[in-house]
């Protein structure tokens, strides 16, 4: 199975005009995206919380969480992200993909629009 990458512009939701482009490895098994904390700090993004995460080997880490605005082509959405540390990979998780209105085609490993199905309450 191949790897899928996405170059996305990110910015501080409070200052969307000032952003940077980041290359992400898309990880559909991850909920949150991981962006180097140094990049987030340069954009003036401050963490609003800390959360524990369990890694694939069963170990637990704690990371800071903040909010980022993602822009890719004509897709735009805000999402919580993890402040990555030195050894953390730069990843795009499913929450950020869904915020952009995108999904990965599991067979072709290509980005596709996410079908939006509103739930109607009657």
PDB file as gemmi writes it, atoms N, CA and C in Angstrom:
CRYST1    1.000    1.000    1.000  90.00  90.00  90.00 P 1                      
ATOM      1  N   UNK A   1       0.846  -1.175   0.000  1.00  0.00           N  
ATOM      2  CA  UNK A   1       0.000   0.000   0.000  1.00  0.00           C  
ATOM      3  C   UNK A   1       0.887   1.233   0.000  1.00  0.00           C  
ATOM      4  N   UNK A   2       0.542   2.224  -0.807  1.00  0.00           N  
ATOM      5  CA  UNK A   2       1.348   3.429  -0.925  1.00  0.00           C  
ATOM      6  C   UNK A   2       1.025   4.456   0.139  1.00  0.00           C  
ATOM      7  N   UNK A   3       1.854   5.466   0.191  1.00  0.00           N  
ATOM      8  CA  UNK A   3       1.657   6.574   1.110  1.00  0.00           C  
ATOM      9  C   UNK A   3       1.045   7.741   0.353  1.00  0.00           C  
ATOM     10  N   UNK A   4       0.202   8.498   1.023  1.00  0.00           N  
ATOM     11  CA  UNK A   4      -0.429   9.658   0.411  1.00  0.00           C  
ATOM     12  C   UNK A   4      -0.015  10.902   1.179  1.00  0.00           C  
ATOM     13  N   UNK A   5       0.445  11.894   0.437  1.00  0.00           N  
ATOM     14  CA  UNK A   5       0.877  13.162   1.028  1.00  0.00           C  
ATOM     15  C   UNK A   5      -0.028  14.284   0.540  1.00  0.00           C  
ATOM     16  N   UNK A   6      -0.109  15.337   1.333  1.00  0.00           N  
ATOM     17  CA  UNK A   6      -0.916  16.502   0.990  1.00  0.00           C  
ATOM     18  C   UNK A   6      -0.156  17.745   1.426  1.00  0.00           C  
ATOM     19  N   UNK A   7       0.033  18.684   0.503  1.00  0.00           N  
ATOM     20  CA  UNK A   7       0.589  20.000   0.834  1.00  0.00           C  
ATOM     21  C   UNK A   7      -0.580  20.921   1.127  1.00  0.00           C  
ATOM     22  N   UNK A   8      -0.652  21.426   2.335  1.00  0.00           N  
ATOM     23  CA  UNK A   8      -1.759  22.288   2.737  1.00  0.00           C  
ATOM     24  C   UNK A   8      -1.212  23.562   3.365  1.00  0.00           C  
ATOM     25  N   UNK A   9      -1.895  24.657   3.114  1.00  0.00           N  
ATOM     26  CA  UNK A   9      -1.578  25.897   3.807  1.00  0.00           C  
ATOM     27  C   UNK A   9      -2.255  25.845   5.168  1.00  0.00           C  
ATOM     28  N   UNK A  10      -1.539  26.269   6.183  1.00  0.00           N  
ATOM     29  CA  UNK A  10      -2.121  26.354   7.525  1.00  0.00           C  
ATOM     30  C   UNK A  10      -1.925  27.764   8.052  1.00  0.00           C  
ATOM     31  N   UNK A  11      -2.836  28.172   8.924  1.00  0.00           N  
ATOM     32  CA  UNK A  11      -2.714  29.498   9.522  1.00  0.00           C  
ATOM     33  C   UNK A  11      -3.431  29.523  10.864  1.00  0.00           C  
ATOM     34  N   UNK A  12      -3.184  30.601  11.577  1.00  0.00           N  
ATOM     35  CA  UNK A  12      -3.867  30.868  12.831  1.00  0.00           C  
ATOM     36  C   UNK A  12      -5.279  31.325  12.467  1.00  0.00           C  
ATOM     37  N   UNK A  13      -6.327  30.693  13.010  1.00  0.00           N  
ATOM     38  CA  UNK A  13      -7.690  31.135  12.668  1.00  0.00           C  
ATOM     39  C   UNK A  13      -7.938  32.611  12.950  1.00  0.00           C  
ATOM     40  N   UNK A  14      -7.200  33.194  13.901  1.00  0.00           N  
ATOM     41  CA  UNK A  14      -7.351  34.617  14.228  1.00  0.00           C  
ATOM     42  C   UNK A  14      -6.631  35.507  13.221  1.00  0.00           C  
ATOM     43  N   UNK A  15      -5.672  34.937  12.461  1.00  0.00           N  
ATOM     44  CA  UNK A  15      -4.902  35.685  11.452  1.00  0.00           C  
ATOM     45  C   UNK A  15      -4.740  34.836  10.192  1.00  0.00           C  
ATOM     46  N   UNK A  16      -5.825  34.562   9.485  1.00  0.00           N  
ATOM     47  CA  UNK A  16      -5.745  33.642   8.348  1.00  0.00           C  
ATOM     48  C   UNK A  16      -4.900  34.146   7.180  1.00  0.00           C  
ATOM     49  N   UNK A  17      -4.623  35.436   7.135  1.00  0.00           N  
ATOM     50  CA  UNK A  17      -3.833  35.983   6.023  1.00  0.00           C  
ATOM     51  C   UNK A  17      -2.347  35.632   6.137  1.00  0.00           C  
ATOM     52  N   UNK A  18      -1.922  35.197   7.300  1.00  0.00           N  
ATOM     53  CA  UNK A  18      -0.514  34.873   7.543  1.00  0.00           C  
ATOM     54  C   UNK A  18      -0.375  33.368   7.760  1.00  0.00           C  
ATOM     55  N   UNK A  19       0.055  32.658   6.717  1.00  0.00           N  
ATOM     56  CA  UNK A  19       0.143  31.210   6.840  1.00  0.00           C  
ATOM     57  C   UNK A  19       1.421  30.650   6.252  1.00  0.00           C  
ATOM     58  N   UNK A  20       1.565  29.341   6.367  1.00  0.00           N  
ATOM     59  CA  UNK A  20       2.705  28.625   5.802  1.00  0.00           C  
ATOM     60  C   UNK A  20       2.188  27.343   5.150  1.00  0.00           C  
ATOM     61  N   UNK A  21       2.963  26.825   4.225  1.00  0.00           N  
ATOM     62  CA  UNK A  21       2.621  25.560   3.573  1.00  0.00           C  
ATOM     63  C   UNK A  21       3.370  24.433   4.277  1.00  0.00           C  
ATOM     64  N   UNK A  22       2.649  23.351   4.554  1.00  0.00           N  
ATOM     65  CA  UNK A  22       3.216  22.196   5.249  1.00  0.00           C  
ATOM     66  C   UNK A  22       2.880  20.947   4.457  1.00  0.00           C  
ATOM     67  N   UNK A  23       3.866  20.032   4.340  1.00  0.00           N  
ATOM     68  CA  UNK A  23       3.613  18.740   3.699  1.00  0.00           C  
ATOM     69  C   UNK A  23       3.226  17.742   4.780  1.00  0.00           C  
ATOM     70  N   UNK A  24       2.064  17.127   4.619  1.00  0.00           N  
ATOM     71  CA  UNK A  24       1.533  16.163   5.574  1.00  0.00           C  
ATOM     72  C   UNK A  24       1.514  14.767   4.976  1.00  0.00           C  
ATOM     73  N   UNK A  25       1.858  13.776   5.774  1.00  0.00           N  
ATOM     74  CA  UNK A  25       1.566  12.392   5.450  1.00  0.00           C  
ATOM     75  C   UNK A  25       0.154  12.155   5.960  1.00  0.00           C  
ATOM     76  N   UNK A  26      -0.736  11.702   5.087  1.00  0.00           N  
ATOM     77  CA  UNK A  26      -2.111  11.457   5.509  1.00  0.00           C  
ATOM     78  C   UNK A  26      -2.163  10.115   6.227  1.00  0.00           C  
ATOM     79  N   UNK A  27      -2.650  10.161   7.461  1.00  0.00           N  
ATOM     80  CA  UNK A  27      -2.753   8.968   8.288  1.00  0.00           C  
ATOM     81  C   UNK A  27      -4.211   8.798   8.691  1.00  0.00           C  
ATOM     82  N   UNK A  28      -4.938   7.958   7.963  1.00  0.00           N  
ATOM     83  CA  UNK A  28      -6.363   7.779   8.234  1.00  0.00           C  
ATOM     84  C   UNK A  28      -6.618   7.042   9.543  1.00  0.00           C  
ATOM     85  N   UNK A  29      -5.575   6.481  10.134  1.00  0.00           N  
ATOM     86  CA  UNK A  29      -5.710   5.829  11.430  1.00  0.00           C  
ATOM     87  C   UNK A  29      -5.540   6.793  12.590  1.00  0.00           C  
ATOM     88  N   UNK A  30      -5.148   8.015  12.295  1.00  0.00           N  
ATOM     89  CA  UNK A  30      -4.963   9.038  13.329  1.00  0.00           C  
ATOM     90  C   UNK A  30      -6.168   9.974  13.351  1.00  0.00           C  
ATOM     91  N   UNK A  31      -6.604  10.357  14.530  1.00  0.00           N  
ATOM     92  CA  UNK A  31      -7.694  11.329  14.612  1.00  0.00           C  
ATOM     93  C   UNK A  31      -7.193  12.738  14.369  1.00  0.00           C  
ATOM     94  N   UNK A  32      -6.168  13.148  15.132  1.00  0.00           N  
ATOM     95  CA  UNK A  32      -5.681  14.519  15.053  1.00  0.00           C  
ATOM     96  C   UNK A  32      -4.448  14.636  14.163  1.00  0.00           C  
ATOM     97  N   UNK A  33      -4.290  15.794  13.557  1.00  0.00           N  
ATOM     98  CA  UNK A  33      -3.082  16.101  12.796  1.00  0.00           C  
ATOM     99  C   UNK A  33      -1.972  16.478  13.764  1.00  0.00           C  
ATOM    100  N   UNK A  34      -0.738  16.268  13.332  1.00  0.00           N  
ATOM    101  CA  UNK A  34       0.444  16.628  14.122  1.00  0.00           C  
ATOM    102  C   UNK A  34       1.267  17.618  13.313  1.00  0.00           C  
ATOM    103  N   UNK A  35       1.522  18.781  13.890  1.00  0.00           N  
ATOM    104  CA  UNK A  35       2.309  19.830  13.245  1.00  0.00           C  
ATOM    105  C   UNK A  35       3.410  20.233  14.221  1.00  0.00           C  
ATOM    106  N   UNK A  36       4.636  20.434  13.724  1.00  0.00           N  
ATOM    107  CA  UNK A  36       5.696  20.833  14.662  1.00  0.00           C  
ATOM    108  C   UNK A  36       5.284  22.040  15.507  1.00  0.00           C  
ATOM    109  N   UNK A  37       5.514  21.921  16.807  1.00  0.00           N  
ATOM    110  CA  UNK A  37       5.163  23.009  17.713  1.00  0.00           C  
ATOM    111  C   UNK A  37       5.845  24.313  17.345  1.00  0.00           C  
ATOM    112  N   UNK A  38       7.070  24.226  16.804  1.00  0.00           N  
ATOM    113  CA  UNK A  38       7.793  25.446  16.417  1.00  0.00           C  
ATOM    114  C   UNK A  38       7.054  26.198  15.308  1.00  0.00           C  
ATOM    115  N   UNK A  39       6.451  25.474  14.375  1.00  0.00           N  
ATOM    116  CA  UNK A  39       5.684  26.099  13.287  1.00  0.00           C  
ATOM    117  C   UNK A  39       4.437  26.765  13.855  1.00  0.00           C  
ATOM    118  N   UNK A  40       3.744  26.058  14.738  1.00  0.00           N  
ATOM    119  CA  UNK A  40       2.524  26.616  15.328  1.00  0.00           C  
ATOM    120  C   UNK A  40       2.829  27.869  16.151  1.00  0.00           C  
ATOM    121  N   UNK A  41       3.913  27.840  16.894  1.00  0.00           N  
ATOM    122  CA  UNK A  41       4.298  29.017  17.702  1.00  0.00           C  
ATOM    123  C   UNK A  41       4.619  30.213  16.816  1.00  0.00           C  
ATOM    124  N   UNK A  42       5.313  29.986  15.685  1.00  0.00           N  
ATOM    125  CA  UNK A  42       5.625  31.085  14.763  1.00  0.00           C  
ATOM    126  C   UNK A  42       4.357  31.714  14.195  1.00  0.00           C  
ATOM    127  N   UNK A  43       3.283  30.924  14.085  1.00  0.00           N  
ATOM    128  CA  UNK A  43       2.007  31.454  13.591  1.00  0.00           C  
ATOM    129  C   UNK A  43       1.183  32.097  14.704  1.00  0.00           C  
ATOM    130  N   UNK A  44       1.704  32.075  15.921  1.00  0.00           N  
ATOM    131  CA  UNK A  44       0.991  32.672  17.050  1.00  0.00           C  
ATOM    132  C   UNK A  44      -0.129  31.802  17.582  1.00  0.00           C  
ATOM    133  N   UNK A  45      -0.103  30.517  17.259  1.00  0.00           N  
ATOM    134  CA  UNK A  45      -1.136  29.595  17.745  1.00  0.00           C  
ATOM    135  C   UNK A  45      -0.736  29.119  19.134  1.00  0.00           C  
ATOM    136  N   UNK A  46      -1.645  29.287  20.066  1.00  0.00           N  
ATOM    137  CA  UNK A  46      -1.379  28.904  21.446  1.00  0.00           C  
ATOM    138  C   UNK A  46      -2.165  27.627  21.780  1.00  0.00           C  
ATOM    139  N   UNK A  47      -1.562  26.749  22.568  1.00  0.00           N  
ATOM    140  CA  UNK A  47      -2.300  25.553  22.973  1.00  0.00           C  
ATOM    141  C   UNK A  47      -3.430  25.916  23.940  1.00  0.00           C  
ATOM    142  N   UNK A  48      -4.545  25.203  23.816  1.00  0.00           N  
ATOM    143  CA  UNK A  48      -5.657  25.438  24.736  1.00  0.00           C  
ATOM    144  C   UNK A  48      -5.842  24.282  25.723  1.00  0.00           C  
ATOM    145  N   UNK A  49      -5.155  23.154  25.484  1.00  0.00           N  
ATOM    146  CA  UNK A  49      -5.284  22.017  26.396  1.00  0.00           C  
ATOM    147  C   UNK A  49      -4.129  21.051  26.189  1.00  0.00           C  
ATOM    148  N   UNK A  50      -4.089  20.041  27.056  1.00  0.00           N  
ATOM    149  CA  UNK A  50      -3.127  18.927  26.945  1.00  0.00           C  
ATOM    150  C   UNK A  50      -3.948  17.649  27.013  1.00  0.00           C  
ATOM    151  N   UNK A  51      -3.550  16.662  26.216  1.00  0.00           N  
ATOM    152  CA  UNK A  51      -4.270  15.388  26.230  1.00  0.00           C  
ATOM    153  C   UNK A  51      -3.285  14.227  26.156  1.00  0.00           C  
ATOM    154  N   UNK A  52      -3.661  13.112  26.772  1.00  0.00           N  
ATOM    155  CA  UNK A  52      -2.827  11.910  26.649  1.00  0.00           C  
ATOM    156  C   UNK A  52      -3.190  11.168  25.356  1.00  0.00           C  
ATOM    157  N   UNK A  53      -2.195  10.530  24.752  1.00  0.00           N  
ATOM    158  CA  UNK A  53      -2.388   9.727  23.544  1.00  0.00           C  
ATOM    159  C   UNK A  53      -1.685   8.393  23.717  1.00  0.00           C  
ATOM    160  N   UNK A  54      -2.290   7.340  23.209  1.00  0.00           N  
ATOM    161  CA  UNK A  54      -1.679   6.018  23.263  1.00  0.00           C  
ATOM    162  C   UNK A  54      -1.084   5.716  21.893  1.00  0.00           C  
ATOM    163  N   UNK A  55       0.194   5.354  21.866  1.00  0.00           N  
ATOM    164  CA  UNK A  55       0.896   5.044  20.621  1.00  0.00           C  
ATOM    165  C   UNK A  55       0.659   3.595  20.222  1.00  0.00           C  
ATOM    166  N   UNK A  56       1.065   3.254  19.010  1.00  0.00           N  
ATOM    167  CA  UNK A  56       0.860   1.910  18.474  1.00  0.00           C  
ATOM    168  C   UNK A  56       1.521   0.834  19.333  1.00  0.00           C  
ATOM    169  N   UNK A  57       2.610   1.187  20.017  1.00  0.00           N  
ATOM    170  CA  UNK A  57       3.301   0.198  20.857  1.00  0.00           C  
ATOM    171  C   UNK A  57       2.697   0.100  22.255  1.00  0.00           C  
ATOM    172  N   UNK A  58       1.618   0.851  22.502  1.00  0.00           N  
ATOM    173  CA  UNK A  58       0.942   0.814  23.789  1.00  0.00           C  
ATOM    174  C   UNK A  58       1.424   1.852  24.789  1.00  0.00           C  
ATOM    175  N   UNK A  59       2.522   2.534  24.482  1.00  0.00           N  
ATOM    176  CA  UNK A  59       3.013   3.564  25.406  1.00  0.00           C  
ATOM    177  C   UNK A  59       2.130   4.808  25.322  1.00  0.00           C  
ATOM    178  N   UNK A  60       2.199   5.620  26.357  1.00  0.00           N  
ATOM    179  CA  UNK A  60       1.363   6.816  26.421  1.00  0.00           C  
ATOM    180  C   UNK A  60       2.226   8.065  26.446  1.00  0.00           C  
ATOM    181  N   UNK A  61       1.799   9.087  25.695  1.00  0.00           N  
ATOM    182  CA  UNK A  61       2.465  10.393  25.694  1.00  0.00           C  
ATOM    183  C   UNK A  61       1.413  11.459  25.957  1.00  0.00           C  
ATOM    184  N   UNK A  62       1.849  12.629  26.348  1.00  0.00           N  
ATOM    185  CA  UNK A  62       0.951  13.770  26.513  1.00  0.00           C  
ATOM    186  C   UNK A  62       1.439  14.875  25.597  1.00  0.00           C  
ATOM    187  N   UNK A  63       0.515  15.481  24.859  1.00  0.00           N  
ATOM    188  CA  UNK A  63       0.859  16.561  23.938  1.00  0.00           C  
ATOM    189  C   UNK A  63      -0.128  17.709  24.107  1.00  0.00           C  
ATOM    190  N   UNK A  64       0.344  18.910  23.747  1.00  0.00           N  
ATOM    191  CA  UNK A  64      -0.504  20.100  23.757  1.00  0.00           C  
ATOM    192  C   UNK A  64      -1.386  20.100  22.500  1.00  0.00           C  
ATOM    193  N   UNK A  65      -2.568  20.705  22.610  1.00  0.00           N  
ATOM    194  CA  UNK A  65      -3.535  20.783  21.522  1.00  0.00           C  
ATOM    195  C   UNK A  65      -3.872  22.248  21.261  1.00  0.00           C  
ATOM    196  N   UNK A  66      -3.983  22.617  19.985  1.00  0.00           N  
ATOM    197  CA  UNK A  66      -4.410  23.956  19.581  1.00  0.00           C  
ATOM    198  C   UNK A  66      -5.260  23.848  18.328  1.00  0.00           C  
ATOM    199  N   UNK A  67      -5.731  24.967  17.819  1.00  0.00           N  
ATOM    200  CA  UNK A  67      -6.597  24.975  16.638  1.00  0.00           C  
ATOM    201  C   UNK A  67      -5.912  25.660  15.466  1.00  0.00           C  
ATOM    202  N   UNK A  68      -6.088  25.067  14.269  1.00  0.00           N  
ATOM    203  CA  UNK A  68      -5.440  25.554  13.054  1.00  0.00           C  
ATOM    204  C   UNK A  68      -6.475  25.646  11.941  1.00  0.00           C  
ATOM    205  N   UNK A  69      -6.295  26.626  11.064  1.00  0.00           N  
ATOM    206  CA  UNK A  69      -7.102  26.744   9.855  1.00  0.00           C  
ATOM    207  C   UNK A  69      -6.332  26.102   8.706  1.00  0.00           C  
ATOM    208  N   UNK A  70      -6.935  25.130   8.035  1.00  0.00           N  
ATOM    209  CA  UNK A  70      -6.335  24.442   6.892  1.00  0.00           C  
ATOM    210  C   UNK A  70      -6.957  24.971   5.598  1.00  0.00           C  
ATOM    211  N   UNK A  71      -6.134  25.157   4.570  1.00  0.00           N  
ATOM    212  CA  UNK A  71      -6.610  25.542   3.240  1.00  0.00           C  
ATOM    213  C   UNK A  71      -5.912  24.671   2.198  1.00  0.00           C  
ATOM    214  N   UNK A  72      -6.708  24.004   1.385  1.00  0.00           N  
ATOM    215  CA  UNK A  72      -6.188  23.157   0.311  1.00  0.00           C  
ATOM    216  C   UNK A  72      -7.087  23.351  -0.895  1.00  0.00           C  
ATOM    217  N   UNK A  73      -6.521  23.860  -2.002  1.00  0.00           N  
ATOM    218  CA  UNK A  73      -7.316  24.207  -3.190  1.00  0.00           C  
ATOM    219  C   UNK A  73      -8.483  25.085  -2.749  1.00  0.00           C  
ATOM    220  N   UNK A  74      -9.715  24.683  -3.038  1.00  0.00           N  
ATOM    221  CA  UNK A  74     -10.865  25.497  -2.641  1.00  0.00           C  
ATOM    222  C   UNK A  74     -11.519  24.976  -1.361  1.00  0.00           C  
ATOM    223  N   UNK A  75     -10.819  24.115  -0.647  1.00  0.00           N  
ATOM    224  CA  UNK A  75     -11.320  23.562   0.616  1.00  0.00           C  
ATOM    225  C   UNK A  75     -10.687  24.317   1.779  1.00  0.00           C  
ATOM    226  N   UNK A  76     -11.519  24.583   2.793  1.00  0.00           N  
ATOM    227  CA  UNK A  76     -11.049  25.336   3.961  1.00  0.00           C  
ATOM    228  C   UNK A  76     -11.772  24.820   5.193  1.00  0.00           C  
ATOM    229  N   UNK A  77     -11.043  24.617   6.287  1.00  0.00           N  
ATOM    230  CA  UNK A  77     -11.678  24.163   7.521  1.00  0.00           C  
ATOM    231  C   UNK A  77     -10.731  24.264   8.698  1.00  0.00           C  
ATOM    232  N   UNK A  78     -11.307  24.452   9.879  1.00  0.00           N  
ATOM    233  CA  UNK A  78     -10.524  24.531  11.108  1.00  0.00           C  
ATOM    234  C   UNK A  78     -10.575  23.193  11.828  1.00  0.00           C  
ATOM    235  N   UNK A  79      -9.482  22.890  12.530  1.00  0.00           N  
ATOM    236  CA  UNK A  79      -9.374  21.594  13.190  1.00  0.00           C  
ATOM    237  C   UNK A  79      -8.416  21.682  14.368  1.00  0.00           C  
ATOM    238  N   UNK A  80      -8.674  20.883  15.421  1.00  0.00           N  
ATOM    239  CA  UNK A  80      -7.673  20.784  16.482  1.00  0.00           C  
ATOM    240  C   UNK A  80      -6.451  20.027  15.963  1.00  0.00           C  
ATOM    241  N   UNK A  81      -5.272  20.410  16.451  1.00  0.00           N  
ATOM    242  CA  UNK A  81      -4.028  19.745  16.053  1.00  0.00           C  
ATOM    243  C   UNK A  81      -3.153  19.530  17.276  1.00  0.00           C  
ATOM    244  N   UNK A  82      -2.240  18.578  17.142  1.00  0.00           N  
ATOM    245  CA  UNK A  82      -1.267  18.292  18.185  1.00  0.00           C  
ATOM    246  C   UNK A  82      -0.010  19.116  17.923  1.00  0.00           C  
ATOM    247  N   UNK A  83       0.524  19.742  18.976  1.00  0.00           N  
ATOM    248  CA  UNK A  83       1.811  20.427  18.900  1.00  0.00           C  
ATOM    249  C   UNK A  83       2.890  19.346  18.892  1.00  0.00           C  
ATOM    250  N   UNK A  84       3.444  19.052  17.721  1.00  0.00           N  
ATOM    251  CA  UNK A  84       4.441  18.002  17.598  1.00  0.00           C  
ATOM    252  C   UNK A  84       5.763  18.392  18.231  1.00  0.00           C  
ATOM    253  N   UNK A  85       6.473  17.381  18.721  1.00  0.00           N  
ATOM    254  CA  UNK A  85       7.802  17.563  19.273  1.00  0.00           C  
ATOM    255  C   UNK A  85       8.831  17.037  18.282  1.00  0.00           C  
ATOM    256  N   UNK A  86      10.103  17.129  18.640  1.00  0.00           N  
ATOM    257  CA  UNK A  86      11.207  16.852  17.716  1.00  0.00           C  
ATOM    258  C   UNK A  86      11.100  15.516  16.983  1.00  0.00           C  
ATOM    259  N   UNK A  87      10.703  14.452  17.647  1.00  0.00           N  
ATOM    260  CA  UNK A  87      10.664  13.135  17.009  1.00  0.00           C  
ATOM    261  C   UNK A  87       9.305  12.773  16.416  1.00  0.00           C  
ATOM    262  N   UNK A  88       8.326  13.675  16.491  1.00  0.00           N  
ATOM    263  CA  UNK A  88       6.984  13.380  15.983  1.00  0.00           C  
ATOM    264  C   UNK A  88       6.919  13.594  14.474  1.00  0.00           C  
ATOM    265  N   UNK A  89       6.210  12.707  13.780  1.00  0.00           N  
ATOM    266  CA  UNK A  89       5.994  12.855  12.338  1.00  0.00           C  
ATOM    267  C   UNK A  89       4.936  13.918  12.084  1.00  0.00           C  
ATOM    268  N   UNK A  90       5.032  14.573  10.932  1.00  0.00           N  
ATOM    269  CA  UNK A  90       4.018  15.552  10.518  1.00  0.00           C  
ATOM    270  C   UNK A  90       2.913  14.762   9.820  1.00  0.00           C  
ATOM    271  N   UNK A  91       1.736  14.735  10.438  1.00  0.00           N  
ATOM    272  CA  UNK A  91       0.632  13.906   9.957  1.00  0.00           C  
ATOM    273  C   UNK A  91      -0.637  14.715   9.795  1.00  0.00           C  
ATOM    274  N   UNK A  92      -1.485  14.302   8.862  1.00  0.00           N  
ATOM    275  CA  UNK A  92      -2.841  14.825   8.779  1.00  0.00           C  
ATOM    276  C   UNK A  92      -3.775  13.690   9.139  1.00  0.00           C  
ATOM    277  N   UNK A  93      -4.561  13.897  10.198  1.00  0.00           N  
ATOM    278  CA  UNK A  93      -5.503  12.896  10.668  1.00  0.00           C  
ATOM    279  C   UNK A  93      -6.895  13.098  10.102  1.00  0.00           C  
ATOM    280  N   UNK A  94      -7.787  12.207  10.473  1.00  0.00           N  
ATOM    281  CA  UNK A  94      -9.130  12.187   9.889  1.00  0.00           C  
ATOM    282  C   UNK A  94      -9.977  13.403  10.262  1.00  0.00           C  
ATOM    283  N   UNK A  95      -9.779  13.971  11.458  1.00  0.00           N  
ATOM    284  CA  UNK A  95     -10.569  15.148  11.847  1.00  0.00           C  
ATOM    285  C   UNK A  95     -10.272  16.324  10.916  1.00  0.00           C  
ATOM    286  N   UNK A  96      -8.997  16.552  10.623  1.00  0.00           N  
ATOM    287  CA  UNK A  96      -8.621  17.651   9.723  1.00  0.00           C  
ATOM    288  C   UNK A  96      -9.090  17.388   8.297  1.00  0.00           C  
ATOM    289  N   UNK A  97      -8.958  16.144   7.835  1.00  0.00           N  
ATOM    290  CA  UNK A  97      -9.444  15.802   6.494  1.00  0.00           C  
ATOM    291  C   UNK A  97     -10.935  16.083   6.378  1.00  0.00           C  
ATOM    292  N   UNK A  98     -11.695  15.644   7.381  1.00  0.00           N  
ATOM    293  CA  UNK A  98     -13.135  15.867   7.352  1.00  0.00           C  
ATOM    294  C   UNK A  98     -13.472  17.347   7.431  1.00  0.00           C  
ATOM    295  N   UNK A  99     -12.694  18.123   8.200  1.00  0.00           N  
ATOM    296  CA  UNK A  99     -12.925  19.574   8.272  1.00  0.00           C  
ATOM    297  C   UNK A  99     -12.740  20.211   6.899  1.00  0.00           C  
ATOM    298  N   UNK A 100     -11.839  19.646   6.090  1.00  0.00           N  
ATOM    299  CA  UNK A 100     -11.614  20.130   4.725  1.00  0.00           C  
ATOM    300  C   UNK A 100     -12.659  19.596   3.752  1.00  0.00           C  
ATOM    301  N   UNK A 101     -13.498  18.679   4.202  1.00  0.00           N  
ATOM    302  CA  UNK A 101     -14.496  18.074   3.311  1.00  0.00           C  
ATOM    303  C   UNK A 101     -13.876  17.057   2.371  1.00  0.00           C  
ATOM    304  N   UNK A 102     -12.816  16.383   2.843  1.00  0.00           N  
ATOM    305  CA  UNK A 102     -12.098  15.419   2.006  1.00  0.00           C  
ATOM    306  C   UNK A 102     -12.018  14.060   2.687  1.00  0.00           C  
ATOM    307  N   UNK A 103     -11.776  13.052   1.876  1.00  0.00           N  
ATOM    308  CA  UNK A 103     -11.531  11.702   2.361  1.00  0.00           C  
ATOM    309  C   UNK A 103     -10.531  11.042   1.433  1.00  0.00           C  
ATOM    310  N   UNK A 104      -9.965   9.922   1.868  1.00  0.00           N  
ATOM    311  CA  UNK A 104      -9.047   9.151   1.035  1.00  0.00           C  
ATOM    312  C   UNK A 104      -9.801   7.993   0.418  1.00  0.00           C  
ATOM    313  N   UNK A 105      -9.703   7.833  -0.892  1.00  0.00           N  
ATOM    314  CA  UNK A 105     -10.223   6.645  -1.568  1.00  0.00           C  
ATOM    315  C   UNK A 105      -9.338   5.488  -1.119  1.00  0.00           C  
ATOM    316  N   UNK A 106      -9.895   4.490  -0.413  1.00  0.00           N  
ATOM    317  CA  UNK A 106      -9.045   3.439   0.157  1.00  0.00           C  
ATOM    318  C   UNK A 106      -8.372   2.540  -0.885  1.00  0.00           C  
ATOM    319  N   UNK A 107      -8.920   2.462  -2.070  1.00  0.00           N  
ATOM    320  CA  UNK A 107      -8.317   1.623  -3.108  1.00  0.00           C  
ATOM    321  C   UNK A 107      -7.255   2.353  -3.908  1.00  0.00           C  
ATOM    322  N   UNK A 108      -7.541   3.595  -4.288  1.00  0.00           N  
ATOM    323  CA  UNK A 108      -6.607   4.358  -5.123  1.00  0.00           C  
ATOM    324  C   UNK A 108      -5.671   5.244  -4.313  1.00  0.00           C  
ATOM    325  N   UNK A 109      -5.945   5.402  -3.005  1.00  0.00           N  
ATOM    326  CA  UNK A 109      -5.138   6.268  -2.135  1.00  0.00           C  
ATOM    327  C   UNK A 109      -5.083   7.701  -2.667  1.00  0.00           C  
ATOM    328  N   UNK A 110      -6.217   8.176  -3.169  1.00  0.00           N  
ATOM    329  CA  UNK A 110      -6.332   9.538  -3.696  1.00  0.00           C  
ATOM    330  C   UNK A 110      -7.366  10.308  -2.889  1.00  0.00           C  
ATOM    331  N   UNK A 111      -7.194  11.629  -2.838  1.00  0.00           N  
ATOM    332  CA  UNK A 111      -8.176  12.477  -2.166  1.00  0.00           C  
ATOM    333  C   UNK A 111      -9.447  12.567  -2.987  1.00  0.00           C  
ATOM    334  N   UNK A 112     -10.566  12.501  -2.291  1.00  0.00           N  
ATOM    335  CA  UNK A 112     -11.886  12.631  -2.903  1.00  0.00           C  
ATOM    336  C   UNK A 112     -12.735  13.544  -2.022  1.00  0.00           C  
ATOM    337  N   UNK A 113     -13.733  14.218  -2.623  1.00  0.00           N  
ATOM    338  CA  UNK A 113     -14.663  14.991  -1.792  1.00  0.00           C  
ATOM    339  C   UNK A 113     -15.417  14.051  -0.847  1.00  0.00           C  
ATOM    340  N   UNK A 114     -15.611  14.499   0.370  1.00  0.00           N  
ATOM    341  CA  UNK A 114     -16.333  13.730   1.363  1.00  0.00           C  
ATOM    342  C   UNK A 114     -17.825  13.945   1.154  1.00  0.00           C  
ATOM    343  N   UNK A 115     -18.583  12.876   0.925  1.00  0.00           N  
ATOM    344  CA  UNK A 115     -20.033  13.066   0.759  1.00  0.00           C  
ATOM    345  C   UNK A 115     -20.624  13.636   2.038  1.00  0.00           C  
ATOM    346  N   UNK A 116     -21.307  14.751   1.906  1.00  0.00           N  
ATOM    347  CA  UNK A 116     -21.931  15.385   3.069  1.00  0.00           C  
ATOM    348  C   UNK A 116     -23.398  14.968   3.113  1.00  0.00           C  
ATOM    349  N   UNK A 117     -23.774  14.248   4.150  1.00  0.00           N  
ATOM    350  CA  UNK A 117     -25.129  13.751   4.292  1.00  0.00           C  
ATOM    351  C   UNK A 117     -25.715  14.350   5.575  1.00  0.00           C  
ATOM    352  N   UNK A 118     -26.572  15.343   5.418  1.00  0.00           N  
ATOM    353  CA  UNK A 118     -27.144  15.958   6.621  1.00  0.00           C  
ATOM    354  C   UNK A 118     -28.171  15.012   7.259  1.00  0.00           C  
ATOM    355  N   UNK A 119     -28.196  14.989   8.565  1.00  0.00           N  
ATOM    356  CA  UNK A 119     -29.193  14.194   9.287  1.00  0.00           C  
ATOM    357  C   UNK A 119     -30.424  15.070   9.493  1.00  0.00           C  
ATOM    358  N   UNK A 120     -31.537  14.598   9.031  1.00  0.00           N  
ATOM    359  CA  UNK A 120     -32.783  15.351   9.187  1.00  0.00           C  
ATOM    360  C   UNK A 120     -33.566  14.821  10.378  1.00  0.00           C  
ATOM    361  N   UNK A 121     -34.005  15.707  11.214  1.00  0.00           N  
ATOM    362  CA  UNK A 121     -34.810  15.318  12.376  1.00  0.00           C  
ATOM    363  C   UNK A 121     -36.265  15.653  12.053  1.00  0.00           C  
ATOM    364  N   UNK A 122     -37.099  14.659  12.208  1.00  0.00           N  
ATOM    365  CA  UNK A 122     -38.523  14.888  11.889  1.00  0.00           C  
ATOM    366  C   UNK A 122     -39.384  14.728  13.104  1.00  0.00           C  
TER     367      UNK A 122                                                      
END                                                                             
